[in-house]
Amino acid sequence: MSNIKDMTSKFGKLEKFDGVDFRRWQKKMHFLLTTLKVVYVLSTPRPEERDDETLEETRKRNKWENDDYICRGHILNGMSDSLFDVYQYVESAIEFWNMLDSKYIEEDASSKKFLQYNELLRILGQFTQHKMEMDESISVSSIIDKLPPPWKDFKHMLKHKKE
């Protein structure tokens, strides 16, 4: 038991998730949960309780329920107080993990696009500030280059389009 306590204290330095950089936090949390040997509850459904279950099945179900509680507790503990207050009533770790995933993966993707757009505006603003003219084709080419990888064919078509 002291090994788990030692591991947990070493991971106590995990930054609290506050709604930003979800993928990084998620990977760190997944590593922690793997180290604690409770990550399986994020992909394994709760064993059903049956009237005729064996002692072994009861033990497995009780272990899963305990590990789910530990997993959920560590995820909650890794969140800022404001997010803790929002998610504390979610009943299972897998439901909790999936809620976070669906909410913040999408937001991470859109915030990266927003950051790329802001970076382009910043660069164009510097040109304007120094009263430098940038050819429109260079501006357009810069924007095309910032398109995400799934847009590869569209980027190629735009770059080689004849006017």
TIPA-258937 format. One line per 3 residues: their letters; for each residue x, y, z of N, C-alpha, C, CB. Coordinates in Angstrom, 3 decimals, always signed. Glycine has a CB too. Example, Ala and Ser with C-alpha at 12.3 -4.5 7.8 and 13.67 -1.06 7.14 Angstrom:
BEGIN
AS = +13.190:-5.690:+7.800:+12.300:-4.500:+7.800:+13.200:-3.300:+7.800:+11.308:-4.473:+9.046 ~ +12.850:-2.250:+7.080:+13.670:-1.060:+7.140:+12.900:+0.030:+7.870:+14.084:-0.598:+5.725
REM end
This chain:
BEGIN
MSN = +0.829:-1.200:+0.000:+0.000:+0.000:+0.000:+0.869:+1.258:+0.000:-0.941:+0.001:+1.216 ~ +2.029:+1.180:+0.641:+2.892:+2.359:+0.672:+3.412:+2.699:-0.721:+4.064:+2.134:+1.629 ~ +3.531:+1.687:-1.608:+3.974:+1.966:-2.976:+2.994:+2.871:-3.704:+4.152:+0.666:-3.753
IKD = +1.711:+2.604:-3.559:+0.693:+3.448:-4.203:+0.732:+4.848:-3.619:-0.720:+2.840:-4.035 ~ +0.909:+4.941:-2.307:+0.981:+6.254:-1.663:+2.196:+7.023:-2.175:+1.046:+6.107:-0.123 ~ +3.343:+6.329:-2.315:+4.545:+6.976:-2.840:+4.335:+7.442:-4.279:+5.741:+6.019:-2.767
MTS = +3.727:+6.573:-5.103:+3.478:+6.942:-6.499:+2.545:+8.136:-6.588:+2.887:+5.758:-7.272 ~ +1.497:+8.115:-5.783:+0.516:+9.196:-5.811:+1.156:+10.513:-5.408:-0.663:+8.878:-4.888 ~ +2.020:+10.490:-4.404:+2.658:+11.739:-3.976:+3.602:+12.270:-5.049:+3.423:+11.526:-2.664
KFG = +4.256:+11.369:-5.790:+5.132:+11.814:-6.874:+4.328:+12.441:-8.007:+5.963:+10.641:-7.406 ~ +3.128:+11.906:-8.245:+2.279:+12.450:-9.294:+1.460:+13.635:-8.804:+1.360:+11.376:-9.829 ~ +1.553:+13.951:-7.532:+0.803:+15.072:-6.984:+1.146:+16.381:-7.658:+1.050:+15.186:-5.513
KLE = +2.237:+16.412:-8.386:+2.684:+17.620:-9.070:+1.947:+17.847:-10.398:+4.180:+17.545:-9.318 ~ +1.104:+16.915:-10.788:+0.338:+17.047:-12.026:-0.463:+18.347:-11.984:-0.604:+15.823:-12.233 ~ -0.274:+19.165:-13.020:-0.990:+20.445:-13.059:-2.489:+20.204:-13.124:-0.532:+21.294:-14.265
KFD = -3.228:+21.041:-12.437:-4.687:+20.946:-12.440:-5.209:+21.375:-13.806:-5.311:+21.821:-11.310 ~ -6.137:+20.597:-14.337:-6.747:+20.945:-15.615:-7.742:+22.071:-15.389:-7.442:+19.712:-16.263 ~ -7.574:+23.148:-16.171:-8.451:+24.310:-16.010:-9.210:+24.644:-17.295:-7.639:+25.517:-15.565
GVD = -9.237:+23.680:-18.211:-9.959:+23.892:-19.460:-9.058:+24.185:-20.640:-10.924:+25.007:-19.297 ~ -7.734:+24.248:-20.412:-6.780:+24.568:-21.467:-5.789:+23.412:-21.609:-6.037:+25.905:-21.162 ~ -5.340:+23.151:-22.827:-4.380:+22.078:-23.124:-4.871:+20.721:-22.636:-3.029:+22.390:-22.491
FRR = -6.083:+20.366:-23.038:-6.700:+19.121:-22.580:-5.897:+17.893:-22.974:-8.097:+19.006:-23.131 ~ -5.436:+17.823:-24.219:-4.717:+16.619:-24.670:-3.496:+16.339:-23.798:-4.284:+16.772:-26.138 ~ -2.743:+17.363:-23.484:-1.557:+17.177:-22.641:-1.964:+16.669:-21.264:-0.764:+18.499:-22.511
WQK = -2.949:+17.302:-20.649:-3.415:+16.887:-19.327:-3.959:+15.459:-19.388:-4.501:+17.859:-18.800 ~ -4.717:+15.150:-20.443:-5.320:+13.827:-20.583:-4.244:+12.741:-20.657:-6.213:+13.778:-21.833 ~ -3.184:+12.995:-21.402:-2.101:+12.008:-21.513:-1.399:+11.813:-20.178:-1.085:+12.440:-22.578
KMH = -1.150:+12.899:-19.472:-0.520:+12.790:-18.153:-1.417:+12.037:-17.182:-0.194:+14.182:-17.596 ~ -2.705:+12.330:-17.218:-3.653:+11.647:-16.336:-3.742:+10.166:-16.694:-5.047:+12.302:-16.425 ~ -3.755:+9.855:-17.973:-3.816:+8.457:-18.412:-2.586:+7.702:-17.910:-3.914:+8.368:-19.962
FLL = -1.426:+8.339:-17.973:-0.199:+7.725:-17.473:-0.309:+7.453:-15.971:+1.015:+8.629:-17.766 ~ -0.808:+8.418:-15.229:-0.992:+8.242:-13.786:-1.940:+7.079:-13.502:-1.532:+9.537:-13.148 ~ -3.068:+7.046:-14.187:-4.062:+5.992:-13.958:-3.524:+4.623:-14.364:-5.350:+6.297:-14.731
TTL = -2.679:+4.591:-15.397:-2.040:+3.338:-15.803:-1.082:+2.868:-14.718:-1.291:+3.511:-17.146 ~ -0.306:+3.788:-14.185:+0.641:+3.460:-13.123:-0.079:+2.934:-11.889:+1.479:+4.684:-12.758 ~ -1.239:+3.485:-11.614:-2.031:+3.044:-10.461:-2.824:+1.765:-10.746:-2.986:+4.149:-10.037
KVV = -2.749:+1.296:-12.003:-3.433:+0.066:-12.430:-4.956:+0.155:-12.316:-2.939:-1.107:-11.609 ~ -5.497:+1.334:-12.579:-6.955:+1.510:-12.570:-7.481:+2.010:-13.912:-7.358:+2.484:-11.469 ~ -6.605:+2.220:-14.876:-7.014:+2.788:-16.165:-7.988:+1.875:-16.913:-5.786:+3.051:-17.033
YVL = -7.966:+0.587:-16.625:-8.838:-0.353:-17.334:-10.322:-0.008:-17.174:-8.586:-1.767:-16.836 ~ -10.697:+0.682:-16.100:-12.117:+1.014:-15.904:-12.607:+2.028:-16.940:-12.343:+1.569:-14.488 ~ -11.675:+2.690:-17.637:-12.062:+3.641:-18.676:-12.446:+2.940:-19.975:-10.930:+4.621:-18.935
STP = -12.145:+1.649:-20.065:-12.476:+0.916:-21.294:-13.226:-0.390:-21.033:-11.212:+0.618:-22.065 ~ -13.425:-0.719:-19.786:-14.108:-1.963:-19.420:-15.405:-1.631:-18.697:-13.199:-2.861:-18.531 ~ -16.524:-2.129:-19.205:-17.788:-1.832:-18.519:-17.862:-2.496:-17.142:-18.970:-2.290:-19.376
RPE = -18.657:-1.910:-16.295:-18.863:-2.451:-14.944:-19.472:-3.843:-15.058:-19.781:-1.513:-14.089 ~ -18.900:-4.830:-14.379:-19.508:-6.169:-14.388:-20.910:-6.113:-13.781:-18.622:-7.182:-13.607 ~ -21.835:-6.742:-14.454:-23.224:-6.745:-13.996:-23.368:-7.592:-12.737:-24.158:-7.269:-15.102
ERD = -24.201:-7.122:-11.843:-24.501:-7.887:-10.633:-25.600:-8.887:-10.978:-24.937:-6.946:-9.444 ~ -25.360:-10.141:-10.602:-26.345:-11.185:-10.890:-26.705:-11.906:-9.599:-25.803:-12.191:-11.947 ~ -27.891:-12.477:-9.562:-28.332:-13.222:-8.376:-27.498:-14.479:-8.153:-29.805:-13.600:-8.508
DET = -27.077:-15.109:-9.245:-26.362:-16.382:-9.127:-24.849:-16.244:-9.330:-26.915:-17.368:-10.129 ~ -24.303:-15.048:-9.078:-22.879:-14.860:-9.329:-22.031:-15.617:-8.311:-22.529:-13.375:-9.301 ~ -20.849:-16.014:-8.782:-19.922:-16.738:-7.918:-19.180:-15.747:-7.037:-18.926:-17.583:-8.751
LEE = -18.472:-16.280:-6.070:-17.661:-15.441:-5.182:-16.607:-14.687:-5.997:-16.983:-16.302:-4.078 ~ -16.018:-15.369:-6.971:-15.006:-14.745:-7.832:-15.606:-13.578:-8.631:-14.401:-15.794:-8.794 ~ -16.801:-13.750:-9.157:-17.472:-12.684:-9.910:-17.800:-11.498:-9.001:-18.760:-13.218:-10.569
TRK = -18.197:-11.782:-7.782:-18.476:-10.716:-6.808:-17.201:-9.943:-6.501:-19.075:-11.303:-5.502 ~ -16.098:-10.657:-6.324:-14.804:-9.999:-6.054:-14.379:-9.118:-7.228:-13.709:-11.055:-5.768 ~ -14.546:-9.644:-8.440:-14.177:-8.863:-9.632:-15.017:-7.588:-9.731:-14.355:-9.714:-10.912
RNK = -16.318:-7.727:-9.482:-17.196:-6.559:-9.537:-16.818:-5.555:-8.458:-18.665:-6.979:-9.380 ~ -16.567:-6.029:-7.235:-16.167:-5.136:-6.138:-14.837:-4.451:-6.440:-16.065:-5.920:-4.818 ~ -13.894:-5.192:-7.028:-12.600:-4.601:-7.402:-12.819:-3.516:-8.454:-11.620:-5.693:-7.938
WEN = -13.641:-3.812:-9.478:-13.908:-2.830:-10.519:-14.533:-1.570:-9.914:-14.833:-3.425:-11.598 ~ -15.503:-1.736:-9.018:-16.166:-0.588:-8.382:-15.174:+0.232:-7.564:-17.322:-1.063:-7.483 ~ -14.289:-0.434:-6.832:-13.270:+0.273:-6.047:-12.293:+1.004:-6.974:-12.504:-0.719:-5.130
DDY = -11.842:+0.323:-8.032:-10.915:+0.947:-8.978:-11.573:+2.112:-9.716:-10.408:-0.090:-9.984 ~ -12.848:+1.993:-10.018:-13.587:+3.084:-10.655:-13.619:+4.301:-9.728:-15.032:+2.633:-11.014 ~ -13.850:+4.056:-8.454:-13.878:+5.133:-7.456:-12.512:+5.822:-7.378:-14.282:+4.576:-6.063
ICR = -11.446:+5.022:-7.343:-10.081:+5.576:-7.289:-9.788:+6.372:-8.558:-9.031:+4.442:-7.110 ~ -10.142:+5.807:-9.693:-9.908:+6.460:-10.982:-10.653:+7.796:-11.051:-10.350:+5.541:-12.144 ~ -11.919:+7.763:-10.731:-12.743:+8.981:-10.756:-12.187:+10.022:-9.792:-14.211:+8.656:-10.398
GHI = -11.765:+9.579:-8.616:-11.199:+10.490:-7.624:-9.926:+11.159:-8.106:-10.923:+9.750:-6.344 ~ -9.056:+10.397:-8.775:-7.817:+10.985:-9.289:-8.091:+11.966:-10.427:-6.868:+9.885:-9.767 ~ -9.055:+11.631:-11.271:-9.405:+12.562:-12.355:-9.954:+13.858:-11.759:-10.449:+11.921:-13.327
LNG = -10.861:+13.731:-10.805:-11.420:+14.926:-10.150:-10.334:+15.728:-9.446:-12.509:+14.528:-9.140 ~ -9.431:+15.027:-8.767:-8.351:+15.696:-8.045:-7.405:+16.433:-8.993:-7.569:+14.683:-7.217 ~ -7.369:+15.993:-10.259:-6.504:+16.634:-11.245:-7.156:+17.815:-11.944:-6.078:+15.633:-12.265
MSD = -8.286:+18.274:-11.426:-9.010:+19.376:-12.063:-9.012:+20.614:-11.171:-10.453:+18.956:-12.385 ~ -9.159:+21.753:-11.798:-9.293:+23.000:-11.040:-10.569:+22.920:-10.204:-9.323:+24.250:-11.994 ~ -10.644:+23.739:-9.169:-11.813:+23.718:-8.279:-13.111:+23.998:-9.028:-11.638:+24.738:-7.163
SLF = -13.066:+24.924:-9.976:-14.301:+25.257:-10.694:-14.781:+24.080:-11.542:-14.087:+26.492:-11.583 ~ -13.858:+23.342:-12.176:-14.257:+22.173:-12.956:-14.633:+21.008:-12.045:-13.130:+21.756:-13.905 ~ -13.955:+20.896:-10.902:-14.319:+19.869:-9.917:-15.785:+20.027:-9.540:-13.417:+19.961:-8.651
DVY = -16.179:+21.256:-9.259:-17.567:+21.524:-8.861:-18.563:+21.126:-9.950:-17.739:+23.002:-8.522 ~ -18.167:+21.272:-11.204:-19.053:+20.933:-12.315:-19.207:+19.418:-12.456:-18.518:+21.533:-13.622 ~ -18.092:+18.687:-12.327:-18.086:+17.261:-12.660:-18.152:+16.304:-11.470:-16.871:+16.960:-13.434
QYV = -18.211:+16.794:-10.260:-18.128:+15.908:-9.100:-19.265:+14.897:-8.994:-18.095:+16.725:-7.863 ~ -20.381:+15.146:-9.633:-21.534:+14.251:-9.497:-21.625:+13.189:-10.594:-22.796:+15.062:-9.493 ~ -20.690:+13.188:-11.530:-20.695:+12.150:-12.563:-20.389:+10.823:-11.876:-19.650:+12.459:-13.709
ESA = -21.184:+9.804:-12.186:-21.152:+8.580:-11.394:-20.032:+7.602:-11.708:-22.413:+7.890:-11.554 ~ -19.577:+7.527:-12.953:-18.523:+6.556:-13.261:-17.362:+7.242:-13.970:-19.078:+5.406:-14.130 ~ -16.186:+6.642:-13.821:-14.987:+7.212:-14.431:-15.089:+7.223:-15.954:-13.749:+6.428:-13.996
IEF = -15.621:+6.159:-16.532:-15.708:+6.098:-17.997:-16.663:+7.160:-18.541:-16.167:+4.701:-18.447 ~ -17.779:+7.366:-17.873:-18.729:+8.403:-18.283:-18.064:+9.781:-18.167:-20.029:+8.342:-17.415 ~ -17.349:+9.992:-17.084:-16.631:+11.232:-16.812:-15.578:+11.482:-17.895:-15.970:+11.180:-15.415
WNM = -14.755:+10.462:-18.162:-13.666:+10.554:-19.136:-14.228:+10.878:-20.523:-12.854:+9.231:-19.176 ~ -15.309:+10.199:-20.894:-15.917:+10.432:-22.209:-16.533:+11.827:-22.316:-16.984:+9.377:-22.488 ~ -17.114:+12.321:-21.237:-17.665:+13.687:-21.232:-16.556:+14.706:-21.466:-18.388:+13.983:-19.893
LDS = -15.455:+14.539:-20.735:-14.323:+15.455:-20.885:-13.771:+15.386:-22.301:-13.217:+15.127:-19.864 ~ -13.617:+14.167:-22.792:-13.071:+13.959:-24.122:-13.922:+14.652:-25.181:-12.967:+12.468:-24.422 ~ -15.219:+14.422:-25.148:-16.071:+15.014:-26.180:-16.127:+16.535:-26.069:-17.477:+14.440:-26.091
KYI = -16.065:+17.069:-24.879:-16.124:+18.522:-24.716:-14.801:+19.195:-25.082:-16.499:+18.871:-23.283 ~ -13.701:+18.713:-24.530:-12.447:+19.453:-24.640:-11.594:+19.106:-25.851:-11.652:+19.233:-23.426 ~ -11.733:+17.930:-26.431:-10.976:+17.630:-27.649:-11.415:+18.581:-28.758:-11.176:+16.145:-28.083
EED = -12.718:+18.770:-28.890:-13.255:+19.674:-29.907:-12.796:+21.107:-29.636:-14.798:+19.601:-29.940 ~ -12.833:+21.525:-28.371:-12.413:+22.888:-28.036:-10.926:+23.087:-28.276:-12.749:+23.206:-26.585 ~ -10.094:+22.053:-27.978:-8.660:+22.142:-28.245:-8.414:+22.369:-29.730:-7.937:+20.866:-27.771
ASS = -9.114:+21.604:-30.569:-8.928:+21.721:-32.015:-9.308:+23.113:-32.494:-9.757:+20.663:-32.753 ~ -10.445:+23.621:-32.033:-10.866:+24.940:-32.500:-9.975:+26.037:-31.938:-12.317:+25.201:-32.114 ~ -9.458:+25.864:-30.717:-8.589:+26.901:-30.158:-7.258:+26.944:-30.900:-8.352:+26.657:-28.658
KKF = -6.776:+25.792:-31.402:-5.537:+25.785:-32.179:-5.741:+26.526:-33.492:-5.064:+24.339:-32.445 ~ -6.898:+26.323:-34.114:-7.197:+27.050:-35.351:-7.257:+28.544:-35.064:-8.533:+26.562:-35.973 ~ -7.870:+28.909:-33.948:-7.975:+30.302:-33.554:-6.582:+30.895:-33.323:-8.840:+30.440:-32.288
LQY = -5.696:+30.120:-32.663:-4.335:+30.592:-32.415:-3.573:+30.780:-33.721:-3.588:+29.612:-31.509 ~ -3.758:+29.861:-34.679:-3.099:+30.012:-35.973:-3.593:+31.271:-36.681:-3.346:+28.772:-36.852 ~ -4.873:+31.495:-36.629:-5.461:+32.681:-37.250:-4.895:+33.943:-36.600:-7.007:+32.655:-37.131
NEL = -4.829:+33.956:-35.274:-4.277:+35.113:-34.563:-2.812:+35.328:-34.899:-4.441:+34.940:-33.059 ~ -2.063:+34.241:-35.072:-0.651:+34.357:-35.447:-0.523:+35.015:-36.821:+0.031:+32.966:-35.449 ~ -1.365:+34.626:-37.751:-1.351:+35.255:-39.076:-1.684:+36.740:-38.986:-2.343:+34.554:-40.013
LRI = -2.700:+37.067:-38.201:-3.061:+38.479:-38.032:-1.923:+39.269:-37.394:-4.329:+38.607:-37.178 ~ -1.230:+38.661:-36.447:-0.106:+39.323:-35.789:+0.999:+39.633:-36.802:+0.445:+38.444:-34.643 ~ +1.320:+38.645:-37.633:+2.369:+38.838:-38.641:+1.963:+39.921:-39.637:+2.661:+37.515:-39.383
LGQ = +0.729:+39.843:-40.117:+0.254:+40.861:-41.061:+0.215:+42.238:-40.399:-1.145:+40.489:-41.598 ~ -0.131:+42.272:-39.110:-0.143:+43.532:-38.365:+1.243:+44.143:-38.253:-0.715:+43.314:-36.981 ~ +2.265:+43.302:-38.086:+3.638:+43.809:-38.013:+4.050:+44.447:-39.335:+4.612:+42.677:-37.644
FTQ = +3.642:+43.836:-40.428:+3.943:+44.429:-41.730:+3.289:+45.802:-41.850:+3.465:+43.506:-42.872 ~ +2.031:+45.890:-41.454:+1.295:+47.152:-41.530:+1.925:+48.194:-40.611:-0.185:+46.939:-41.161 ~ +2.305:+47.778:-39.405:+2.895:+48.684:-38.423:+4.172:+49.323:-38.958:+3.187:+47.938:-37.121
HKM = +4.945:+48.561:-39.701:+6.206:+49.071:-40.240:+6.036:+49.624:-41.655:+7.261:+47.971:-40.238 ~ +4.757:+49.842:-41.991:+4.410:+50.417:-43.290:+5.029:+49.643:-44.455:+4.854:+51.868:-43.348 ~ +5.048:+48.336:-44.276:+5.554:+47.468:-45.340:+4.356:+46.885:-46.082:+6.475:+46.329:-44.765
EMD = +4.474:+46.818:-47.363:+3.412:+46.233:-48.178:+3.720:+44.753:-48.375:+3.279:+46.969:-49.556 ~ +2.703:+43.943:-48.178:+2.868:+42.525:-48.472:+1.967:+42.213:-49.652:+2.528:+41.620:-47.227 ~ +2.555:+41.592:-50.637:+1.791:+41.205:-51.808:+0.637:+40.299:-51.383:+2.696:+40.498:-52.846
ESI = -0.523:+40.517:-51.974:-1.712:+39.736:-51.613:-1.485:+38.243:-51.826:-2.921:+40.200:-52.430 ~ -0.748:+37.882:-52.868:-0.514:+36.455:-53.136:+0.314:+35.814:-52.017:+0.201:+36.273:-54.494 ~ +1.215:+36.584:-51.412:+1.999:+36.061:-50.283:+1.096:+35.880:-49.068:+3.183:+37.010:-49.942
SVS = +0.221:+36.844:-48.819:-0.731:+36.721:-47.706:-1.613:+35.494:-47.878:-1.605:+37.983:-47.598 ~ -2.153:+35.329:-49.078:-3.034:+34.188:-49.353:-2.260:+32.883:-49.221:-3.656:+34.301:-50.765 ~ -1.045:+32.859:-49.740:-0.218:+31.655:-49.652:+0.080:+31.296:-48.194:+1.095:+31.852:-50.426
SII = +0.324:+32.307:-47.370:+0.579:+32.070:-45.941:-0.634:+31.456:-45.263:+0.962:+33.378:-45.237 ~ -1.803:+31.969:-45.603:-3.039:+31.432:-45.015:-3.261:+29.995:-45.483:-4.259:+32.317:-45.394 ~ -3.035:+29.735:-46.758:-3.207:+28.379:-47.291:-2.258:+27.411:-46.591:-2.964:+28.358:-48.819
DKL = -1.017:+27.840:-46.360:-0.044:+26.971:-45.683:-0.458:+26.627:-44.260:+1.316:+27.635:-45.664 ~ -1.258:+27.461:-43.627:-1.697:+27.218:-42.248:-2.906:+26.283:-42.160:-2.032:+28.534:-41.580 ~ -3.480:+25.902:-43.297:-4.621:+24.989:-43.258:-4.177:+23.645:-42.675:-5.230:+24.800:-44.681
PPP = -5.059:+22.972:-41.928:-4.693:+21.708:-41.288:-4.467:+20.582:-42.305:-5.776:+21.296:-40.300 ~ -3.747:+19.517:-41.905:-3.416:+18.409:-42.812:-4.600:+17.797:-43.574:-2.755:+17.337:-42.034 ~ -5.783:+17.639:-42.971:-6.878:+17.053:-43.752:-7.266:+17.875:-44.989:-8.088:+16.888:-42.869
WKD = -6.822:+19.103:-45.050:-7.141:+19.977:-46.176:-6.059:+19.913:-47.260:-7.313:+21.419:-45.691 ~ -5.201:+18.906:-47.209:-4.053:+18.805:-48.104:-4.442:+18.947:-49.580:-3.351:+17.481:-47.886 ~ -5.453:+18.198:-50.023:-5.860:+18.259:-51.435:-6.378:+19.646:-51.807:-6.940:+17.206:-51.725
FKH = -7.145:+20.243:-50.910:-7.680:+21.581:-51.154:-6.533:+22.597:-51.232:-8.688:+21.979:-50.040 ~ -5.550:+22.459:-50.332:-4.383:+23.349:-50.356:-3.665:+23.238:-51.702:-3.409:+23.009:-49.194 ~ -3.466:+22.003:-52.141:-2.768:+21.767:-53.406:-3.524:+22.414:-54.570:-2.600:+20.254:-53.654
MLK = -4.857:+22.228:-54.571:-5.683:+22.800:-55.630:-5.587:+24.331:-55.617:-7.154:+22.349:-55.470 ~ -5.640:+24.944:-54.427:-5.571:+26.405:-54.338:-4.217:+26.941:-54.801:-5.842:+26.855:-52.906 ~ -3.149:+26.239:-54.428:-1.811:+26.714:-54.792:-1.564:+26.653:-56.296:-0.755:+25.895:-54.069
HKK = -2.171:+25.678:-56.956:-1.900:+25.479:-58.382:-3.031:+25.954:-59.284:-1.634:+24.029:-58.648 ~ -3.952:+26.689:-58.700:-5.090:+27.215:-59.456:-4.606:+28.336:-60.374:-6.211:+27.729:-58.497 ~ -5.043:+28.277:-61.614:-4.688:+29.320:-62.590:-5.760:+30.393:-62.569:-4.529:+28.727:-64.030
E = -5.345:+31.646:-62.607:-6.314:+32.752:-62.612:-6.753:+33.065:-64.016:-5.723:+34.004:-61.963
REM end
